[in-house]
């Protein structure tokens, strides 16, 4: 807690004065560029590795960056997806998985210590080479089951924690490619 409180104090003293105009504008409305669905893992920091500002991303985070298919989804996830699509009118949805994901480890090795996890990871990928990458593709398929998302572009990203590198799924090559190489 001490580190968090110190960070808030530092923000108020150093960054808040510089970003006052940005936050004044954001207080009136938000117009994020994309919905970013990420794992709740503390090592996955979308605003850091995407170099975005407050207001740029509408973020949903949960264990394993999982989006159940619409027929199995709870109202909280559906509400967030609806809000992003219908109210905020995001043009893009990014599902971002990552290396070393505990939820995917639960798929591979079981969930004895976390009984609620067993039900949750039923919606994760259970086959494929790199399961953390296969899971991103599985969640993209689940998103296609939501009729109100039909006009939104879907993207699959994968964050390699050790390399601090982001990979994007390339439909042409059917593999994840370093995002620098894909967009140069």
Buried (B, 14 or more C-beta within 10 A) or exposed (E): EEEEEEEEEEEEEEEEEEBEEEEEEBEEEBEBBBBBBBBEBEEBEBEEBBEBEEBBBBBBBBBBBBBBBBEEBEEEBBEBBBBBBEEBEBEEBBBBBBBBBBBBBBBEEEBEEBEEBEEBBEBBBBEEEBBBBBBBBBBBEBBEBBEEBEEBEBBBBBBBBEEEBBBBBBEEEEEBBBBEEBEE
